[in-house]
């Protein structure tokens, strides 16, 4: 499997399972309806675990432009490879969110609240305060990337096959735990996108799909879960390099 296909497939599975748990909790008439934040954060953590298991041996399992940016900054990945990674991540995220919509279409049709339907695809702030919302995404991603550095000793490249992220299910466990605790501890403000592809790709699909009574694109906020993770990743790189 090529790194491009690995990133695409891993991100697709990440969004299919992550968006799927949100749909199961929020949409009307599902078996998991109203089961709460613990279920959502646990589902997302296990979605990360599954995506990393699939993609890890072939691409290092970035599944996130913020991780790819960190690898570029630290010299573990070339610009050309990084562009391919990010393209694969966005395609995978959009495809995964499409499958969530397809699977839960009857429940989307029964759900009246447009905000709940949009939440299956992308994040939104609990309290809209853009500087604080941006800060929340920066901090959450900072924790993720800094932890990933210490798991992998700063390298997640195609050639680096001995990193924890490249060791399949064993290496995926600590990454999943970090995503889980970020959701539990820091996710209450913005829904913890911590991944530009995870938020923007499905947000675009939400705008394109024939969903009845849906919310607007919310472009005045959509930049926050894109820029915030990139800033958080950059700051984590700076701190890690200073400590190395």
N, C-alpha and C positions, 0 to 999 in steps of 0.2 A: 504494500500500500504506500503511495506517495505521501509526503507531508501535506500536500494540498488536500488530498482526499481525506486524510486522517483528521485534519482540522475541520473540514466541512462536516464529516460524519460525526465527529465528537461533539461539535457545537450543535448540530441538528438534534442529537440525542439529549444534550444538556437542556435545550429549549423545549423539546417535546416533553420531557419529564418535569422540568421546572415550571413551564407554563401549564402543563397538565395538572399539577397539584394545585395551582392557583384556580384553575377552572373547576376542579373537583370541589374546592372549598367555597368558592364564591358564586358559582352559577346555580340557578334555580333548578331544583329537582334532582340533583346528583346524589349519589349515595354518601358522599363526603360533605355535603352542604353544611356550612357554618361550623366546621370542625376546628377552625381557629388557626392562630399564628404559629403555634408549635408544629402543627401539621405542615404548614407552608414552609417554614424554615427547615424542617427535617427533610421534606421532599426535595427542596433545592439543594441541600447538602448531598443527598444521595444521587441527585441528578449530576452534580459535579463529579462525584465518585465514578459514576458510570461512564461519563464522557471521557474522563482521564484514563480509565482502564482501557477504553477503546483506542484512543488516539496516542496515548503515552509512548508506546514502543516505536511509533513511526514519526512523530513530529515533536515529542516532548509535551504535547497536550497543553498548549497555551489556552485555546478556546476563548480568548479574551484579548482585544487589542492593547489593553493596559499591560498585560504580561508580555506581549510581543514588543511593545515599546521599551519595557525594562530590559529585555534581552538585547535590543538595539543599542540602548544607552551604555550597557556594560560590555558591548563588543562581542556578544555571543551569537548574533544573527546579523546578516547583511541586510541592507536596505531593500534589495530586490526580493529576497526571501520574505522579509517582513511584509511587503506589499501583498505577496501571494497569500501569506498567512491571514492577513486582515480580510482580504477578499473572500477567502474560504470561510472565515468566521461569519461574515455578514450573510453569505449565501446560505450557510448552514442554519443560522438563526432565523432567517426568513422562512426557510423550508420547514424548520421545526415548528414555528408558530402557525404556519398553514395547516400542518397535520393536527395540531391541537384544535384549531377551529373546525376542521373537518370531522374530527372525532366527537367533539362536543357541540356540533351544530344545532341539534335539537334543543340543547340547554341554553345556548346563546339566544335562540328564537324565543324561549320562554322567559328569559331574564329581561326585565323592564329597565333596570338601572343601567344607564350607559357607562357610568364610571366603573361599575363592577366588570362589565364586559371588556372595557379597555384595560383594566388592571391585569387581566389574563395575559396581555401582550407586553405591557410596559409599566414603568413605575410612575408614581405621582407623589407629591409631598403631602404629609398629614396636615401640616400647617404651611401654607405658601409664604416663604420668606427666602427669596432667592440667595442672598449671601449665606444664610444658615444652611439652606438646602445644598448649596455647592460645597460648603465646608463639610457637611455630613458625608457626601460622596468622596471627597478628598480623604477624609480620615478613614473611612471604611476600606477604600482601595489601598491606602498606605499600609494598613495592617495586613491586608492580603498579600501584597507584593513583598513586604519585608519578611513575612513568614515564609513565603515561597523561596526567597533568597536563602534563608537559613536551612530550609529543607534540602535545597539543591546545591548549596555552596556557590550560589550566584550564576549558575549555568543551566539553561534549559535549551539546548540547541539540538539540531538534527544529529550531530555527531556524538553528543553527550549521552550515551546509553546507560551510564552507571548512576545517573541521578535518581533520587527517589521517585520523581514524577514519571520516569521511564521504566519503573519496575512493576507496572501493572497494578493489581489490586492493593498490594502492600503499600506502595508509594502513594496511591490515591487516597488512602485513609486519612493521613494528616491534613491534606488539602481540603477534604470534605469537612473535617472537624473545624478548620479555620473558617470556612464559609458558613458553617452552622452557627458558630459563636458570633460571627459578625452579624448575622441575621437576628439572632436572639438579643444581642446587646446593643447593636448600633442601627438596626434596620427599621426602628420605629418612626424615624423622621421622614425618610424618602422612599422606603421600600428596598433599600440597598441594591441598586443596580450593579455597582462596582465593575461594570463591564459595558463599554459603549456598544458593542455588537449585540449583546443580550437585550439592550433597551431600544436602540434606534432601529435595528432590523425588524423586530416584531412590531414596533410602532408604525413603520412604513406599511407592513402587511395589514395591520388593523385599518389603516386609511384606505387600502386598496380593496379589501375584501367586502363582499356584499352583506354586511352586518346591519340588521335593522336597528334604527334608533341608536346609533353609536355616537360617542363623544368625538369632538374635533381632535385634530392632530396635536394641539397644545404646543405649538412651536415656540411660544414664549418661555416654555419650561424645558422643551426637548433637548436643549443644548447642555443643561445641567448634568444629566447622567452620561454625557459624552465627555465634556471638558473636565468635570470633577475627577473621574477615574484616571484620566491622563495626567492631571496635575499630581494626584496622589501617587501614581506610579513613579513619576519623575522625582518627587520628594523622597520616596522610599529608596530609589537608586542612589541619591545623593547621600543619605544617611548610611546606607550599606557600604558605599565606597569609602566614606570617611572612617567607618569602623573597621574596614578590612586591612 
